[in-house]
Amino acid sequence: MKNEIKTGLIVLGSILIGAVGSWFVFNDAGDAADSSCAVREQRLAKSRRSGNVKKVTEISVNRKGKSVRIVESESPRPNVLEAAEIDDEAELSDLQRSVLEEIQAALDADDVKTLRKALSRFTASVKNGGLGGYANVPRVLRSAAVQALGWFGKDTVVDLVDFMADSDDEISSDAFDKFEFALEDISLGDRERAGIIKTVSKAIADEDRIDSMLFNLNDMRNSVKAETAIAILTDGSDMAKAVLKDQLEYYFEDDVKTIDDINKWLAENPDDPDDDDFYGGDKE
């Protein structure tokens, strides 16, 4: 299976050679006789922030390097202040509006450090009651945080986790969609991706989202996949443990049911010498 993945990536990489920006790998669920986790197709996307827009070129290809589709799109830089003005129900206190203005300033400056400062203030104010507790923070402010985090992609991927539990389904779903997109940035090596997944698995409780997140195990060298699976089975949320345990045989392609089985599988299937080149992430 690894050789087929490499073939698809090489084909896609040759199509986009010389492109500048962030690259993403997507796995779409396909038909399978015994598993809903089967991967039928891969997509790479070049993402680049330019001025007030984010430009994305997505290229889809099947396992044999055929059926190539190219889709180009642009999304505008979020204007969270304008969204607050449009929302008739948005009643912001002076503190809430100042946080919103800081978020917009970070977007305008395309500065992730400024955004982190704004969100640190957001978090501190929620915990200390300055914003009235998370449940009382206006929807427009919670949504603004998600929009801003999504704009910066992989640089703010972990910060999206808290918003996945939002009581508003639209905000929660949007946070997870942006989390997945950022997590699959091809510049992230499998060890970096594994670290994020292990952290998130401790907090995430939605079965479908866990199932989707676990697809990333397919894009890890054997040692990292085994280490990640063991970490989730040991420290993950109850739902994360249950979902992964039910799918162990798929991800390890063998009669693997326990942590001991995973260790035995790894001993029989060590990493390949060239795995670091392939799974280390595209740092160019």
Secondary structure, DSSP 8 states (H G I E B T S, - for coil): -HHHHHHHHHHHHHHTTT--SEEEEEEEE---SS-TT-EEEEEEEEEEEETTEEEEEEEEEETTS-S-EEEEEEEE---HHHHHHH-TT----HHHHHHHHHHHHHHHHT-HHHHHHHHHHHHHHHHTTTTS-GGGS-HHHHHHHHHHHHHTGGGGTGGGGGGGG-SSHHHHHHHHHHHHHHHTBTTS-HHHHHHHHHHHHTT---HHHHHHHGGGGGGS-HHHHHHHHHHHHHHS-HHHHHHHHHHHHHHHTSS--SHHHHHHHHHHS---TTHHHHHS----
